[in-house]
Amino acid sequence: MELSGNLKELDFAQLVALIANMEGVLELWNLPRRRSAQLFIKRKKLRCVRMNGAFLDPLQAKALMAELAAGTQAAFEFTAKPFRTPCDPPLNWPLDKLLLTVFTQYDERLRYLDRLPDPDRRFRLTALANPDGSLFLRAAGPLLLRDEGATAREIAHDLRLPLDQVRYYLHKLLQRDKVEPAK
């Protein structure tokens, strides 16, 4: 089975609901700032995400899912076909939980937009932070552990993440006393 169209006509959540029980590859193209992406879906799970030929790490894959959930426009084609999971290790994210998480975070980000930290404000980890505590902390921890700390802009650039996503993560960490403004 093939299904094709545009995310203007069928939003991402509806599309995922249609294909969640199938096995196949969802190809997206004409994404902003990106040429194309492939989402490998099997047994109601997102197995892998490939962008422009390279597999994304979990943090980058989550950022792309958030972007798609936020209404990013793209053309798509889903081809239902069996496949061997091409990435190692696979993400194995349940689609229903993934969608719930990214839509919740998107709503929160909109609510906090005026309270997100300035992109050039420097932060560093506090003694309360466990760098292994989350995907973001594992990835950004080395930058936040530097004496001078790091800005959201620096983290976004180094980790290849959307700036507002990084600002949102820093806001949440600031609320939980995991990061503090660097002096």
Phi and psi in degrees as a GROMACS rama.xvg file:
@    title "Ramachandran Plot"
@    xaxis  label "Phi"
@    yaxis  label "Psi"
@TYPE xy
-122.363  144.852  GLU-2
-138.655  126.665  LEU-3
-138.769  159.758  SER-4
166.429  -151.256  GLY-5
-134.561  144.291  ASN-6
-70.8625  -5.04704  LEU-7
-71.9089  -35.4649  LYS-8
-90.7018  -31.7293  GLU-9
-134.401  109.747  LEU-10
-70.998  166.512  ASP-11
-59.5301  -42.4316  PHE-12
-62.6024  -42.4983  ALA-13
-65.1292  -41.157  GLN-14
-62.0657  -47.3537  LEU-15
-62.5934  -38.8417  VAL-16
-61.0687  -36.1442  ALA-17
-69.3761  -35.3463  LEU-18
-106.612  -2.92331  ILE-19
-57.3419  -34.5417  ALA-20
-86.6699  1.43979  ASN-21
-103.44  170.161  MET-22
-116.977  127.164  GLU-23
170.399  -167.193  GLY-24
-121.159  126.764  VAL-25
-97.7877  115.245  LEU-26
-100.097  135.023  GLU-27
-124.262  136.772  LEU-28
-141.85  171.151  TRP-29
63.0278  33.8578  ASN-30
-77.0263  145.943  LEU-31
-58.1078  136.902  PRO-32
59.4881  3.62848  ARG-33
-137.654  151.073  ARG-34
-81.1994  -52.5894  ARG-35
-159.852  162.999  SER-36
-146.36  152.106  ALA-37
-127.19  131.248  GLN-38
-112.115  122.956  LEU-39
-96.9064  117.678  PHE-40
-118.775  131.015  ILE-41
-152.127  132.19  LYS-42
51.284  49.0408  ARG-43
63.8414  21.6209  LYS-44
-128.88  145.531  LYS-45
-84.5212  114.234  LEU-46
-86.6409  -46.3993  ARG-47
-149.462  156.802  CYS-48
-131.236  126.292  VAL-49
-117.679  130.596  ARG-50
-121.897  122.898  MET-51
48.8642  40.4162  ASN-52
90.0734  -8.28508  GLY-53
-116.451  138.447  ALA-54
-73.3119  138.922  PHE-55
-87.0073  146.254  LEU-56
-74.657  167.544  ASP-57
-55.9679  -39.0087  PRO-58
-67.4436  -41.9035  LEU-59
-68.101  -39.1861  GLN-60
-63.0622  -41.8354  ALA-61
-63.842  -39.2574  LYS-62
-63.5998  -40.1625  ALA-63
-65.5601  -41.5781  LEU-64
-61.5138  -39.8489  MET-65
-64.03  -40.0248  ALA-66
-64.44  -42.5865  GLU-67
-66.4868  -40.297  LEU-68
-65.3984  -29.0935  ALA-69
-76.6642  -2.08115  ALA-70
102.64  19.8491  GLY-71
-57.4936  135.784  THR-72
-85.2804  138.611  GLN-73
-165.649  155.831  ALA-74
-88.6457  152.152  ALA-75
-142.502  159.185  PHE-76
-148.804  125.973  GLU-77
-107.334  128.201  PHE-78
-116.85  115.403  THR-79
-79.5725  116.154  ALA-80
-163.021  144.09  LYS-81
-64.9234  147.28  PRO-82
-148.847  155.488  PHE-83
-89.2713  133.187  ARG-84
-57.1751  117.248  THR-85
-83.1832  -11.6597  PRO-86
-107.662  156.401  CYS-87
-141.605  115.716  ASP-88
-84.3807  154.532  PRO-89
-73.6788  157.103  PRO-90
-69.9537  -46.3291  LEU-91
55.2974  42.4736  ASN-92
-87.5142  124.297  TRP-93
-61.2261  127.448  PRO-94
-60.9829  -40.0689  LEU-95
-64.9721  -42.9151  ASP-96
-69.0901  -37.2719  LYS-97
-61.3952  -47.7632  LEU-98
-62.9237  -42.7592  LEU-99
-59.318  -44.4418  LEU-100
-63.6032  -49.6385  THR-101
-69.2716  -34.9374  VAL-102
-70.368  -37.4071  PHE-103
-63.6853  -45.9281  THR-104
-65.1238  -36.7698  GLN-105
-63.2468  -46.125  TYR-106
-60.9462  -43.1871  ASP-107
-62.9156  -43.439  GLU-108
-59.7333  -41.4144  ARG-109
-63.5234  -40.2349  LEU-110
-65.7376  -36.1072  ARG-111
-95.3064  2.13692  TYR-112
-49.0318  -42.8484  LEU-113
-76.9895  -8.61657  ASP-114
-108.933  -0.61121  ARG-115
-67.2662  144.747  LEU-116
-64.4446  152.648  PRO-117
-57.3469  137.627  ASP-118
-61.0926  -20.4861  PRO-119
-106.115  7.00805  ASP-120
-77.3388  136.173  ARG-121
-90.5868  138.585  ARG-122
-129.417  156.359  PHE-123
-143.103  161.19  ARG-124
-69.0091  148.15  LEU-125
-95.1682  174.593  THR-126
-66.7046  -21.317  ALA-127
-77.9692  -17.0328  LEU-128
-75.7504  136.964  ALA-129
-109.041  104.967  ASN-130
-56.8221  -17.7558  PRO-131
-93.197  6.51081  ASP-132
-74.1659  -23.6517  GLY-133
-154.074  164.856  SER-134
-57.077  -45.4509  LEU-135
-64.8842  -46.006  PHE-136
-63.9848  -36.7793  LEU-137
-62.5288  -41.4126  ARG-138
-78.0375  -42.8911  ALA-139
-89.3521  -13.645  ALA-140
-49.3688  -49.5287  GLY-141
-58.3597  -35.1149  PRO-142
-71.7328  -40.5543  LEU-143
-75.8136  -16.3465  LEU-144
-84.0427  -13.4636  LEU-145
-62.342  152.587  ARG-146
-54.6903  -42.0265  ASP-147
-84.0667  -5.62496  GLU-148
72.0711  -154.886  GLY-149
-153.185  153.689  ALA-150
-94.5083  161.971  THR-151
-59.2996  -38.6653  ALA-152
-63.085  -43.212  ARG-153
-64.5197  -43.6732  GLU-154
-63.5286  -45.9309  ILE-155
-59.1831  -42.5043  ALA-156
-65.5755  -49.0742  HIS-157
-65.8394  -37.6323  ASP-158
-93.6392  -2.42896  LEU-159
56.0996  52.9641  ARG-160
-120.366  156.038  LEU-161
-63.718  138.183  PRO-162
-57.3774  -45.0268  LEU-163
-65.0615  -30.2472  ASP-164
-65.4019  -43.3727  GLN-165
-66.0506  -42.7307  VAL-166
-60.671  -38.9344  ARG-167
-63.5346  -47.0083  TYR-168
-60.3661  -43.6336  TYR-169
-64.2146  -38.4476  LEU-170
-60.0967  -47.2527  HIS-171
-63.7785  -40.4486  LYS-172
-68.1239  -35.8171  LEU-173
-64.0388  -40.4686  LEU-174
-62.4943  -31.7982  GLN-175
-97.1489  12.276  ARG-176
58.9248  31.6261  ASP-177
-92.0009  -24.567  LYS-178
-129.176  159.595  VAL-179
-141.938  158.075  GLU-180
-61.5153  135.823  PRO-181
-77.9916  146.252  ALA-182
